[in-house]
Every structure is written in structure tokens, then in C-alpha cells.
């Protein structure tokens, strides 16, 4: 029998609509998906990639 890890999708508590991104961690991968289209393929990132992203967000590197 193969054990399957089902993603536990989470979104920000600040998300007041269905137009948010959701994040899940499965094994050593971080996954991101669009909450409006959960059936679509999720993006997958390594821990190093995820850590670099979080560091960039914390440093204010992403502006809208």
C-alpha cells in the first residue's frame, strides 16, 4: 500500500474573498495554488526556493 500525503491547503486570514492563493507543504515541497481554481496544477517549490521567497517578501522586494 502506498501512503499518499494529501495537501492541507491554507490561505491568509486576511483573505476575505475567494481570490487568494493557498499554500501547502507536502514532504519537502511547498505548493501554491489559486483558490479560484483549485483543480488546476499547483506550483511546487523546494525549501530553499520557498525560504528565498519569504526572505524577499519580508525585505519588501515585492511591490504592487
PyMOL Python script that loads the backbone (N, CA, C, O; Angstrom):
from pymol import cmd

cmd.read_pdbstr("""\
ATOM      1  N   UNK A   1       0.838  -1.163   0.000  1.00  0.00           N
ATOM      2  CA  UNK A   1       0.000   0.000   0.000  1.00  0.00           C
ATOM      3  C   UNK A   1       0.896   1.244   0.000  1.00  0.00           C
ATOM      4  O   UNK A   1       1.863   1.314   0.759  1.00  0.00           O
ATOM      5  N   UNK A   2       0.574   2.222  -0.849  1.00  0.00           N
ATOM      6  CA  UNK A   2       1.332   3.457  -0.945  1.00  0.00           C
ATOM      7  C   UNK A   2       0.649   4.527  -0.107  1.00  0.00           C
ATOM      8  O   UNK A   2      -0.557   4.746  -0.222  1.00  0.00           O
ATOM      9  N   UNK A   3       1.425   5.184   0.728  1.00  0.00           N
ATOM     10  CA  UNK A   3       0.880   6.262   1.552  1.00  0.00           C
ATOM     11  C   UNK A   3       0.892   7.554   0.747  1.00  0.00           C
ATOM     12  O   UNK A   3       1.926   7.935   0.198  1.00  0.00           O
ATOM     13  N   UNK A   4      -0.246   8.225   0.676  1.00  0.00           N
ATOM     14  CA  UNK A   4      -0.363   9.478  -0.070  1.00  0.00           C
ATOM     15  C   UNK A   4      -0.559  10.608   0.921  1.00  0.00           C
ATOM     16  O   UNK A   4      -1.447  10.558   1.772  1.00  0.00           O
ATOM     17  N   UNK A   5       0.283  11.635   0.802  1.00  0.00           N
ATOM     18  CA  UNK A   5       0.148  12.818   1.639  1.00  0.00           C
ATOM     19  C   UNK A   5      -0.762  13.817   0.934  1.00  0.00           C
ATOM     20  O   UNK A   5      -0.404  14.365  -0.109  1.00  0.00           O
ATOM     21  N   UNK A   6      -1.921  14.046   1.498  1.00  0.00           N
ATOM     22  CA  UNK A   6      -2.876  14.990   0.931  1.00  0.00           C
ATOM     23  C   UNK A   6      -2.522  16.382   1.436  1.00  0.00           C
ATOM     24  O   UNK A   6      -2.366  16.577   2.642  1.00  0.00           O
ATOM     25  N   UNK A   7      -2.393  17.350   0.537  1.00  0.00           N
ATOM     26  CA  UNK A   7      -2.042  18.701   0.975  1.00  0.00           C
ATOM     27  C   UNK A   7      -3.103  19.294   1.911  1.00  0.00           C
ATOM     28  O   UNK A   7      -4.302  19.146   1.679  1.00  0.00           O
ATOM     29  N   UNK A   8      -2.649  19.954   2.952  1.00  0.00           N
ATOM     30  CA  UNK A   8      -3.534  20.712   3.846  1.00  0.00           C
ATOM     31  C   UNK A   8      -3.408  22.172   3.410  1.00  0.00           C
ATOM     32  O   UNK A   8      -2.543  22.901   3.895  1.00  0.00           O
ATOM     33  N   UNK A   9      -4.272  22.585   2.500  1.00  0.00           N
ATOM     34  CA  UNK A   9      -4.193  23.926   1.926  1.00  0.00           C
ATOM     35  C   UNK A   9      -4.586  24.977   2.951  1.00  0.00           C
ATOM     36  O   UNK A   9      -5.559  24.814   3.689  1.00  0.00           O
ATOM     37  N   UNK A  10      -3.806  26.069   2.987  1.00  0.00           N
ATOM     38  CA  UNK A  10      -4.065  27.173   3.917  1.00  0.00           C
ATOM     39  C   UNK A  10      -4.016  28.481   3.140  1.00  0.00           C
ATOM     40  O   UNK A  10      -3.258  28.619   2.179  1.00  0.00           O
ATOM     41  N   UNK A  11      -4.823  29.426   3.562  1.00  0.00           N
ATOM     42  CA  UNK A  11      -4.735  30.763   2.985  1.00  0.00           C
ATOM     43  C   UNK A  11      -4.718  31.781   4.107  1.00  0.00           C
ATOM     44  O   UNK A  11      -5.085  31.479   5.242  1.00  0.00           O
ATOM     45  N   UNK A  12      -4.303  32.952   3.790  1.00  0.00           N
ATOM     46  CA  UNK A  12      -4.155  34.006   4.786  1.00  0.00           C
ATOM     47  C   UNK A  12      -5.476  34.296   5.484  1.00  0.00           C
ATOM     48  O   UNK A  12      -6.545  34.234   4.877  1.00  0.00           O
ATOM     49  N   UNK A  13      -5.384  34.609   6.749  1.00  0.00           N
ATOM     50  CA  UNK A  13      -6.577  35.022   7.488  1.00  0.00           C
ATOM     51  C   UNK A  13      -7.069  36.379   6.996  1.00  0.00           C
ATOM     52  O   UNK A  13      -8.195  36.777   7.295  1.00  0.00           O
ATOM     53  N   UNK A  14      -6.242  37.081   6.251  1.00  0.00           N
ATOM     54  CA  UNK A  14      -6.629  38.372   5.679  1.00  0.00           C
ATOM     55  C   UNK A  14      -7.385  38.228   4.372  1.00  0.00           C
ATOM     56  O   UNK A  14      -7.843  39.222   3.809  1.00  0.00           O
ATOM     57  N   UNK A  15      -7.518  37.029   3.893  1.00  0.00           N
ATOM     58  CA  UNK A  15      -8.231  36.783   2.636  1.00  0.00           C
ATOM     59  C   UNK A  15      -9.723  36.834   2.913  1.00  0.00           C
ATOM     60  O   UNK A  15     -10.261  35.966   3.600  1.00  0.00           O
ATOM     61  N   UNK A  16     -10.384  37.833   2.387  1.00  0.00           N
ATOM     62  CA  UNK A  16     -11.809  37.985   2.625  1.00  0.00           C
ATOM     63  C   UNK A  16     -12.657  37.537   1.451  1.00  0.00           C
ATOM     64  O   UNK A  16     -13.885  37.593   1.515  1.00  0.00           O
ATOM     65  N   UNK A  17     -12.014  37.093   0.379  1.00  0.00           N
ATOM     66  CA  UNK A  17     -12.741  36.656  -0.813  1.00  0.00           C
ATOM     67  C   UNK A  17     -12.210  35.297  -1.247  1.00  0.00           C
ATOM     68  O   UNK A  17     -11.387  34.691  -0.561  1.00  0.00           O
ATOM     69  N   UNK A  18     -12.687  34.832  -2.386  1.00  0.00           N
ATOM     70  CA  UNK A  18     -12.182  33.560  -2.916  1.00  0.00           C
ATOM     71  C   UNK A  18     -11.039  33.791  -3.909  1.00  0.00           C
ATOM     72  O   UNK A  18     -10.644  32.863  -4.615  1.00  0.00           O
ATOM     73  N   UNK A  19     -10.511  35.000  -3.973  1.00  0.00           N
ATOM     74  CA  UNK A  19      -9.445  35.322  -4.926  1.00  0.00           C
ATOM     75  C   UNK A  19      -8.111  35.412  -4.211  1.00  0.00           C
ATOM     76  O   UNK A  19      -7.448  36.449  -4.238  1.00  0.00           O
ATOM     77  N   UNK A  20      -7.731  34.334  -3.580  1.00  0.00           N
ATOM     78  CA  UNK A  20      -6.492  34.291  -2.804  1.00  0.00           C
ATOM     79  C   UNK A  20      -5.619  33.147  -3.301  1.00  0.00           C
ATOM     80  O   UNK A  20      -6.059  32.296  -4.074  1.00  0.00           O
ATOM     81  N   UNK A  21      -4.393  33.148  -2.849  1.00  0.00           N
ATOM     82  CA  UNK A  21      -3.541  31.992  -3.095  1.00  0.00           C
ATOM     83  C   UNK A  21      -3.571  31.127  -1.845  1.00  0.00           C
ATOM     84  O   UNK A  21      -3.775  31.615  -0.733  1.00  0.00           O
ATOM     85  N   UNK A  22      -3.364  29.846  -2.050  1.00  0.00           N
ATOM     86  CA  UNK A  22      -3.313  28.896  -0.949  1.00  0.00           C
ATOM     87  C   UNK A  22      -1.951  28.211  -0.972  1.00  0.00           C
ATOM     88  O   UNK A  22      -1.367  27.997  -2.035  1.00  0.00           O
ATOM     89  N   UNK A  23      -1.457  27.871   0.210  1.00  0.00           N
ATOM     90  CA  UNK A  23      -0.143  27.253   0.353  1.00  0.00           C
ATOM     91  C   UNK A  23      -0.290  25.947   1.123  1.00  0.00           C
ATOM     92  O   UNK A  23      -1.084  25.847   2.058  1.00  0.00           O
ATOM     93  N   UNK A  24       0.485  24.956   0.716  1.00  0.00           N
ATOM     94  CA  UNK A  24       0.517  23.674   1.430  1.00  0.00           C
ATOM     95  C   UNK A  24       1.944  23.154   1.414  1.00  0.00           C
ATOM     96  O   UNK A  24       2.701  23.426   0.481  1.00  0.00           O
ATOM     97  N   UNK A  25       2.307  22.410   2.442  1.00  0.00           N
ATOM     98  CA  UNK A  25       3.617  21.763   2.489  1.00  0.00           C
ATOM     99  C   UNK A  25       3.383  20.261   2.465  1.00  0.00           C
ATOM    100  O   UNK A  25       2.674  19.714   3.310  1.00  0.00           O
ATOM    101  N   UNK A  26       3.987  19.608   1.491  1.00  0.00           N
ATOM    102  CA  UNK A  26       3.895  18.157   1.365  1.00  0.00           C
ATOM    103  C   UNK A  26       5.311  17.624   1.282  1.00  0.00           C
ATOM    104  O   UNK A  26       6.059  17.937   0.356  1.00  0.00           O
ATOM    105  N   UNK A  27       5.662  16.815   2.262  1.00  0.00           N
ATOM    106  CA  UNK A  27       7.023  16.279   2.360  1.00  0.00           C
ATOM    107  C   UNK A  27       8.013  17.451   2.363  1.00  0.00           C
ATOM    108  O   UNK A  27       7.957  18.292   3.260  1.00  0.00           O
ATOM    109  N   UNK A  28       8.907  17.522   1.392  1.00  0.00           N
ATOM    110  CA  UNK A  28       9.892  18.612   1.360  1.00  0.00           C
ATOM    111  C   UNK A  28       9.579  19.646   0.285  1.00  0.00           C
ATOM    112  O   UNK A  28      10.459  20.405  -0.122  1.00  0.00           O
ATOM    113  N   UNK A  29       8.340  19.679  -0.173  1.00  0.00           N
ATOM    114  CA  UNK A  29       7.931  20.635  -1.203  1.00  0.00           C
ATOM    115  C   UNK A  29       6.884  21.603  -0.647  1.00  0.00           C
ATOM    116  O   UNK A  29       6.023  21.225   0.146  1.00  0.00           O
ATOM    117  N   UNK A  30       6.982  22.855  -1.083  1.00  0.00           N
ATOM    118  CA  UNK A  30       5.985  23.870  -0.770  1.00  0.00           C
ATOM    119  C   UNK A  30       5.172  24.095  -2.033  1.00  0.00           C
ATOM    120  O   UNK A  30       5.732  24.302  -3.110  1.00  0.00           O
ATOM    121  N   UNK A  31       3.861  24.056  -1.902  1.00  0.00           N
ATOM    122  CA  UNK A  31       2.988  24.152  -3.060  1.00  0.00           C
ATOM    123  C   UNK A  31       2.096  25.375  -2.943  1.00  0.00           C
ATOM    124  O   UNK A  31       1.664  25.741  -1.850  1.00  0.00           O
ATOM    125  N   UNK A  32       1.823  26.007  -4.087  1.00  0.00           N
ATOM    126  CA  UNK A  32       0.963  27.187  -4.138  1.00  0.00           C
ATOM    127  C   UNK A  32      -0.074  26.963  -5.231  1.00  0.00           C
ATOM    128  O   UNK A  32       0.242  26.454  -6.306  1.00  0.00           O
ATOM    129  N   UNK A  33      -1.328  27.351  -4.943  1.00  0.00           N
ATOM    130  CA  UNK A  33      -2.382  27.257  -5.950  1.00  0.00           C
ATOM    131  C   UNK A  33      -3.318  28.451  -5.842  1.00  0.00           C
ATOM    132  O   UNK A  33      -3.333  29.166  -4.839  1.00  0.00           O
ATOM    133  N   UNK A  34      -4.088  28.647  -6.883  1.00  0.00           N
ATOM    134  CA  UNK A  34      -5.081  29.715  -6.955  1.00  0.00           C
ATOM    135  C   UNK A  34      -6.367  29.195  -6.335  1.00  0.00           C
ATOM    136  O   UNK A  34      -6.892  28.171  -6.773  1.00  0.00           O
ATOM    137  N   UNK A  35      -6.883  29.883  -5.323  1.00  0.00           N
ATOM    138  CA  UNK A  35      -8.084  29.402  -4.641  1.00  0.00           C
ATOM    139  C   UNK A  35      -9.323  29.441  -5.541  1.00  0.00           C
ATOM    140  O   UNK A  35     -10.300  28.742  -5.274  1.00  0.00           O
ATOM    141  N   UNK A  36      -9.291  30.250  -6.603  1.00  0.00           N
ATOM    142  CA  UNK A  36     -10.420  30.299  -7.535  1.00  0.00           C
ATOM    143  C   UNK A  36     -10.464  29.066  -8.431  1.00  0.00           C
ATOM    144  O   UNK A  36     -11.514  28.717  -8.970  1.00  0.00           O
ATOM    145  N   UNK A  37      -9.313  28.409  -8.587  1.00  0.00           N
ATOM    146  CA  UNK A  37      -9.216  27.283  -9.497  1.00  0.00           C
ATOM    147  C   UNK A  37      -8.422  26.146  -8.841  1.00  0.00           C
ATOM    148  O   UNK A  37      -7.327  25.821  -9.301  1.00  0.00           O
ATOM    149  N   UNK A  38      -8.950  25.544  -7.785  1.00  0.00           N
ATOM    150  CA  UNK A  38      -8.192  24.541  -7.037  1.00  0.00           C
ATOM    151  C   UNK A  38      -7.920  23.251  -7.812  1.00  0.00           C
ATOM    152  O   UNK A  38      -7.060  22.466  -7.414  1.00  0.00           O
ATOM    153  N   UNK A  39      -8.640  23.021  -8.911  1.00  0.00           N
ATOM    154  CA  UNK A  39      -8.407  21.813  -9.702  1.00  0.00           C
ATOM    155  C   UNK A  39      -7.176  21.943 -10.597  1.00  0.00           C
ATOM    156  O   UNK A  39      -6.640  20.938 -11.063  1.00  0.00           O
ATOM    157  N   UNK A  40      -6.726  23.169 -10.839  1.00  0.00           N
ATOM    158  CA  UNK A  40      -5.548  23.392 -11.691  1.00  0.00           C
ATOM    159  C   UNK A  40      -4.290  22.921 -10.964  1.00  0.00           C
ATOM    160  O   UNK A  40      -4.269  22.797  -9.740  1.00  0.00           O
ATOM    161  N   UNK A  41      -3.260  22.666 -11.737  1.00  0.00           N
ATOM    162  CA  UNK A  41      -1.993  22.213 -11.157  1.00  0.00           C
ATOM    163  C   UNK A  41      -1.401  23.285 -10.246  1.00  0.00           C
ATOM    164  O   UNK A  41      -1.444  24.475 -10.558  1.00  0.00           O
ATOM    165  N   UNK A  42      -0.861  22.855  -9.141  1.00  0.00           N
ATOM    166  CA  UNK A  42      -0.209  23.767  -8.198  1.00  0.00           C
ATOM    167  C   UNK A  42       1.254  23.962  -8.594  1.00  0.00           C
ATOM    168  O   UNK A  42       1.861  23.091  -9.219  1.00  0.00           O
ATOM    169  N   UNK A  43       1.803  25.099  -8.228  1.00  0.00           N
ATOM    170  CA  UNK A  43       3.236  25.327  -8.393  1.00  0.00           C
ATOM    171  C   UNK A  43       3.945  24.680  -7.217  1.00  0.00           C
ATOM    172  O   UNK A  43       3.422  24.678  -6.103  1.00  0.00           O
ATOM    173  N   UNK A  44       5.122  24.133  -7.448  1.00  0.00           N
ATOM    174  CA  UNK A  44       5.859  23.421  -6.412  1.00  0.00           C
ATOM    175  C   UNK A  44       7.253  24.018  -6.267  1.00  0.00           C
ATOM    176  O   UNK A  44       7.920  24.294  -7.264  1.00  0.00           O
ATOM    177  N   UNK A  45       7.696  24.220  -5.018  1.00  0.00           N
ATOM    178  CA  UNK A  45       8.982  24.828  -4.733  1.00  0.00           C
ATOM    179  C   UNK A  45       9.739  24.028  -3.680  1.00  0.00           C
ATOM    180  O   UNK A  45       9.140  23.410  -2.799  1.00  0.00           O
ATOM    181  N   UNK A  46      11.058  24.050  -3.786  1.00  0.00           N
ATOM    182  CA  UNK A  46      11.895  23.415  -2.772  1.00  0.00           C
ATOM    183  C   UNK A  46      11.927  24.297  -1.532  1.00  0.00           C
ATOM    184  O   UNK A  46      11.472  25.440  -1.571  1.00  0.00           O
ATOM    185  N   UNK A  47      12.457  23.777  -0.441  1.00  0.00           N
ATOM    186  CA  UNK A  47      12.585  24.572   0.785  1.00  0.00           C
ATOM    187  C   UNK A  47      13.466  25.783   0.542  1.00  0.00           C
ATOM    188  O   UNK A  47      13.143  26.875   1.010  1.00  0.00           O
ATOM    189  N   UNK A  48      14.568  25.623  -0.175  1.00  0.00           N
ATOM    190  CA  UNK A  48      15.468  26.750  -0.451  1.00  0.00           C
ATOM    191  C   UNK A  48      14.761  27.836  -1.272  1.00  0.00           C
ATOM    192  O   UNK A  48      14.932  29.026  -1.005  1.00  0.00           O
ATOM    193  N   UNK A  49      13.976  27.431  -2.256  1.00  0.00           N
ATOM    194  CA  UNK A  49      13.232  28.398  -3.072  1.00  0.00           C
ATOM    195  C   UNK A  49      12.185  29.119  -2.231  1.00  0.00           C
ATOM    196  O   UNK A  49      12.025  30.335  -2.336  1.00  0.00           O
ATOM    197  N   UNK A  50      11.477  28.367  -1.400  1.00  0.00           N
ATOM    198  CA  UNK A  50      10.451  28.961  -0.535  1.00  0.00           C
ATOM    199  C   UNK A  50      11.081  29.937   0.458  1.00  0.00           C
ATOM    200  O   UNK A  50      10.569  31.037   0.662  1.00  0.00           O
ATOM    201  N   UNK A  51      12.194  29.532   1.076  1.00  0.00           N
ATOM    202  CA  UNK A  51      12.880  30.409   2.028  1.00  0.00           C
ATOM    203  C   UNK A  51      13.334  31.703   1.358  1.00  0.00           C
ATOM    204  O   UNK A  51      13.227  32.774   1.955  1.00  0.00           O
ATOM    205  N   UNK A  52      13.841  31.621   0.123  1.00  0.00           N
ATOM    206  CA  UNK A  52      14.263  32.814  -0.610  1.00  0.00           C
ATOM    207  C   UNK A  52      13.069  33.721  -0.893  1.00  0.00           C
ATOM    208  O   UNK A  52      13.188  34.943  -0.800  1.00  0.00           O
ATOM    209  N   UNK A  53      11.931  33.145  -1.234  1.00  0.00           N
ATOM    210  CA  UNK A  53      10.718  33.923  -1.473  1.00  0.00           C
ATOM    211  C   UNK A  53      10.273  34.646  -0.203  1.00  0.00           C
ATOM    212  O   UNK A  53      10.005  35.847  -0.229  1.00  0.00           O
ATOM    213  N   UNK A  54      10.194  33.911   0.904  1.00  0.00           N
ATOM    214  CA  UNK A  54       9.759  34.511   2.177  1.00  0.00           C
ATOM    215  C   UNK A  54      10.725  35.622   2.591  1.00  0.00           C
ATOM    216  O   UNK A  54      10.298  36.671   3.072  1.00  0.00           O
ATOM    217  N   UNK A  55      12.007  35.395   2.407  1.00  0.00           N
ATOM    218  CA  UNK A  55      13.003  36.423   2.733  1.00  0.00           C
ATOM    219  C   UNK A  55      12.780  37.675   1.882  1.00  0.00           C
ATOM    220  O   UNK A  55      12.864  38.791   2.394  1.00  0.00           O
ATOM    221  N   UNK A  56      12.501  37.499   0.601  1.00  0.00           N
ATOM    222  CA  UNK A  56      12.234  38.635  -0.276  1.00  0.00           C
ATOM    223  C   UNK A  56      10.982  39.394   0.126  1.00  0.00           C
ATOM    224  O   UNK A  56      10.970  40.625   0.099  1.00  0.00           O
ATOM    225  N   UNK A  57       9.928  38.676   0.501  1.00  0.00           N
ATOM    226  CA  UNK A  57       8.699  39.334   0.954  1.00  0.00           C
ATOM    227  C   UNK A  57       8.972  40.131   2.221  1.00  0.00           C
ATOM    228  O   UNK A  57       8.549  41.281   2.343  1.00  0.00           O
ATOM    229  N   UNK A  58       9.676  39.522   3.158  1.00  0.00           N
ATOM    230  CA  UNK A  58      10.000  40.184   4.424  1.00  0.00           C
ATOM    231  C   UNK A  58      10.841  41.435   4.198  1.00  0.00           C
ATOM    232  O   UNK A  58      10.691  42.424   4.914  1.00  0.00           O
ATOM    233  N   UNK A  59      11.721  41.392   3.209  1.00  0.00           N
ATOM    234  CA  UNK A  59      12.593  42.534   2.902  1.00  0.00           C
ATOM    235  C   UNK A  59      11.895  43.601   2.064  1.00  0.00           C
ATOM    236  O   UNK A  59      12.485  44.643   1.780  1.00  0.00           O
ATOM    237  N   UNK A  60      10.650  43.356   1.667  1.00  0.00           N
ATOM    238  CA  UNK A  60       9.915  44.332   0.893  1.00  0.00           C
ATOM    239  C   UNK A  60      10.295  44.372  -0.579  1.00  0.00           C
ATOM    240  O   UNK A  60      10.110  45.400  -1.231  1.00  0.00           O
ATOM    241  N   UNK A  61      10.821  43.279  -1.116  1.00  0.00           N
ATOM    242  CA  UNK A  61      11.248  43.250  -2.501  1.00  0.00           C
ATOM    243  C   UNK A  61      10.092  43.179  -3.498  1.00  0.00           C
ATOM    244  O   UNK A  61      10.295  43.422  -4.687  1.00  0.00           O
ATOM    245  N   UNK A  62       8.899  42.854  -3.043  1.00  0.00           N
ATOM    246  CA  UNK A  62       7.770  42.737  -3.943  1.00  0.00           C
ATOM    247  C   UNK A  62       6.809  43.888  -3.708  1.00  0.00           C
ATOM    248  O   UNK A  62       6.213  44.011  -2.637  1.00  0.00           O
ATOM    249  N   UNK A  63       6.669  44.717  -4.711  1.00  0.00           N
ATOM    250  CA  UNK A  63       5.763  45.887  -4.625  1.00  0.00           C
ATOM    251  C   UNK A  63       4.667  45.741  -5.669  1.00  0.00           C
ATOM    252  O   UNK A  63       4.904  45.213  -6.756  1.00  0.00           O
ATOM    253  N   UNK A  64       3.487  46.202  -5.344  1.00  0.00           N
ATOM    254  CA  UNK A  64       2.374  46.160  -6.278  1.00  0.00           C
ATOM    255  C   UNK A  64       2.103  47.526  -6.807  1.00  0.00           C
ATOM    256  O   UNK A  64       1.194  47.706  -7.617  1.00  0.00           O
TER     257      UNK A  64
END
""", "prot")
cmd.dss("prot")
cmd.show_as("cartoon", "prot")
cmd.util.cbc("prot")
cmd.orient("prot")
